Amino acid sequence: MDTGDTAWMLMSTALVMIMLPGLALFYGGLVRSKNVLSTVMHSFFGLALVSVVWVVVGFSLAFGPDQGGLGLIGGLDFALFNGVGLAPSPVYATTIPFVLFAGFQLMFAAITPALITGAFAERKRFAAFVLFTVLWSVLVYSPIAHWVWSADGWLYKLGALDFAGGTVVHVSSGVSALIVALLIGRRTTNGEATTPHDVPMTVLGAGLLWFGWFGFNAGSALSAGGLAASAFIVTNTAAAAATITWVLASYLHKGKASVVGAACGAVAGLVAITPASGFVGVGGALVIGLVAGGLCYSATLLRERIKVDDALDVFAVHGVGGMFGALATGVFATAAVQPAFTGLLEGNPTQLLHQVVAVGATTGYAVVATFVIVKVVDVILGIRVKPADEALGLDLAAHGEVAYQV
């Protein structure tokens, strides 16, 4: 047991947790004022919901001993945190309590389905959101986490690299968001503008996400040392670079330096550097951030052209950014950060192939599983609110409260 590592991981776990209220503010500011509480509730209640699911079964399915030897899913050995004790694990996090490792991973499990909620903002039934979140967390998140991060996982054994969740968190949630948006349909606006109702709220949320992301990425080193320091710096570098390129792209396209664009650009850079943060240096991070800002901005324009109402651009930022970051890891991974891992630029093209497989497998599984889950939830509960409730706003219709007193 290392007390320094333990202290750092306690702090990192708390930093990742603050990303949930950060996401609530980020998303909450982007919707109309009549839906801000329902949007905030998705992140806040989702944290509570997944916290229970993770303790009961989610962690065990993700990190329990592999079932069947195929590297697809863990067993129920750690259900209800049975055997998840105070001593370090010989397999995971060898210098901190096993229960702390499980708690750190809990925060990743909680924020991932919360990211999807931006795709169906303003039109999904709350009961349907609850059932969808439980099913998706168990049937999509936990298996993919097992593939990539479990010592028995098939992608882990293949050699695919994902330091902090490019495929597990962002690709899975991004492509799932696109499927949900396609199935639930476009918002009925009756001519009402769907512009953000509170841009300062969104920028504050982005700032909290940026702040919490240091725990997300640097904490994934699972120790207080050089690797955590490197991940910390490259995370900030990529976020800063992507902020600049998104705003520049917005200015060149529309003639204005968008404040909302700055917030979205920062998140895009954070997403893209996530899988690479423990494997690339500052130079690689700078390129990843610069490209991610422009690439994800372009993806938002494509969304507008194909008329998919991914309300808060989850796929454009998390899906596209996560895919690019995962592939870029296979290009820019350098022995200067971790000697055992190199990418295409250092003569290892095989790593890029492994990253392609990881992105493809994650995308394919998440698309199919999410499609099935949405259809099942729709049959059981009905996924979309009534037109009258949508027109009224979900704050009053679903929660009987309003965010702002007129």
Secondary structure, DSSP 8 states (H G I E B T S, - for coil): --HHHHHHHHHHHHHHHHHHHHHHHHHHHHS-GGGHHHHHHHHHHHHHHHHHHIIIIIHHHHHS-BSTTSSS-B-STTGGGTT--SS--SSS-TTS-HHHHHHHHHHHHHHHHHHHGGGSTTTB-HHHHHHHHHHHIIIIIHHHHHHHHSTT-HHHHHT---SS-IIIIIIHHHHHHHHHHHHH-----TT-----S-HHHHHHHHHHHHHHHHHHHHGGG-SSSHHHHHHHHHHHHHHHHHHHHHHHHHHHHHSS--HHHHHHHHHHHHHHHTTTTTT--HHHHHHHHHHHHHHHHHHHHHHHHHT---TT-HIIIIIHHHHHHHHHHHHH--TTT-TT---GGGT-HHHHHHHHHHHHHHHHHHHHHHHHHHHHHHHHT-SB--HHHHHH-HHHHHHS--SS--
